[in-house]
Structures are given as structure tokens and as C-alpha cells.
Amino acid sequence: MANLEALKARGVHVITDEDLRGNDISLVKCRACSGYGACGYKTFRLYGDTPYSICNLRLGKVQAGEKTPEQEEAEKQQNA
């Protein structure tokens, strides 16, 4: 189990349901696109007192009301 107080003291930010705009946390979880997190978008955030590796690029899309690639693919499959 992660030491949540130590993470908060180190400046790990909290992500809220408001930040996710009603979406599930799995939508913005890091997919390790580069394999090492060297993409520049990976950060760690707390959500419900659990640490998550978050993709800031995906989070930005969700907050702007844009669809992530998975959402676009699911929409294409529904319309096919």
C-alpha cells in the first residue's frame, strides 16, 4: 500500500470526478506509449486515495470534451 500522506507531502496532485467530467479513471490511465513514460505526458495523481499513473494528454482531451482514441473506435464499431 502506498504511503498516501507521503505522496501528498511530495506534491502529488489529486484528480477528482469533476476533472474526469463523468468518465471512468481508466480512460485517462497511462498506456505507456513510449514504454518508459518518457513521452512527457505521464504524471502520478491520487484518485480516491489510490495513486494512478495518468496521461495528461488524455486528461486534457477529456476535459476539453474531445474523444480519446478508444472512444472514437468504440463509436465507429457501434455505427458499423
C-alpha positions as CSV (number, residue, x, y, z in Angstrom):
1,M,0.0,0.0,0.0
2,A,1.3,3.4,-0.9
3,N,2.0,5.9,1.8
4,L,-0.6,8.5,0.8
5,E,0.4,11.1,3.2
6,A,4.0,11.0,1.9
7,L,2.7,11.2,-1.6
8,K,0.6,14.3,-0.8
9,A,3.5,15.9,1.1
10,R,5.7,15.4,-2.1
11,G,3.1,17.3,-4.1
12,V,1.3,14.5,-5.9
13,H,-1.9,16.1,-7.0
14,V,-5.4,14.8,-6.5
15,I,-7.7,14.1,-9.5
16,T,-11.5,14.5,-8.9
17,D,-14.6,13.3,-10.6
18,E,-15.1,16.9,-11.8
19,D,-11.7,16.6,-13.6
20,L,-12.9,13.4,-15.3
21,R,-16.1,15.0,-16.5
22,G,-18.1,11.9,-15.6
23,N,-15.8,9.4,-17.2
24,D,-14.1,6.5,-15.6
25,I,-10.5,6.8,-14.4
26,S,-9.4,4.0,-16.7
27,L,-10.0,6.4,-19.7
28,V,-7.1,8.6,-18.6
29,K,-4.7,6.0,-17.2
30,C,-1.2,5.9,-18.8
31,R,-0.9,3.4,-21.6
32,A,2.9,3.7,-21.6
33,C,3.0,4.8,-25.2
34,S,6.8,5.0,-25.2
35,G,7.2,2.0,-22.9
36,Y,9.2,4.1,-20.4
37,G,6.9,7.0,-19.7
38,A,9.3,9.3,-21.4
39,C,6.5,10.8,-23.5
40,G,6.3,13.9,-21.3
41,Y,2.6,13.4,-20.5
42,K,2.8,10.9,-17.7
43,T,2.2,12.1,-14.2
44,F,1.1,10.5,-10.9
45,R,-2.1,11.6,-9.3
46,L,-4.3,10.4,-6.4
47,Y,-7.9,9.4,-7.1
48,G,-9.9,8.1,-4.2
49,D,-6.8,7.8,-2.1
50,T,-5.2,5.5,-4.7
51,P,-2.2,6.5,-6.8
52,Y,-2.6,6.3,-10.6
53,S,-0.3,6.9,-13.5
54,I,-2.2,9.5,-15.6
55,C,-1.7,10.5,-19.2
56,N,-2.0,14.3,-19.2
57,L,-2.7,14.2,-23.0
58,R,-5.7,12.0,-22.4
59,L,-6.9,14.0,-19.4
60,G,-6.7,17.2,-21.5
61,K,-8.8,15.7,-24.2
62,V,-11.4,14.5,-21.7
63,Q,-11.5,18.0,-20.1
64,A,-11.9,19.7,-23.5
65,G,-14.8,17.4,-24.4
66,E,-12.8,15.6,-27.1
67,K,-12.9,11.8,-27.6
68,T,-9.9,9.6,-26.8
69,P,-8.9,7.1,-29.5
70,E,-10.7,4.3,-27.6
71,Q,-13.9,6.3,-27.5
72,E,-13.6,7.0,-31.2
73,E,-13.0,3.4,-32.1
74,A,-16.0,2.2,-29.9
75,E,-18.2,4.8,-31.7
76,K,-17.1,3.6,-35.1
77,Q,-17.9,0.0,-34.1
78,Q,-21.4,1.0,-32.9
79,N,-22.1,2.8,-36.1
80,A,-20.9,0.0,-38.3
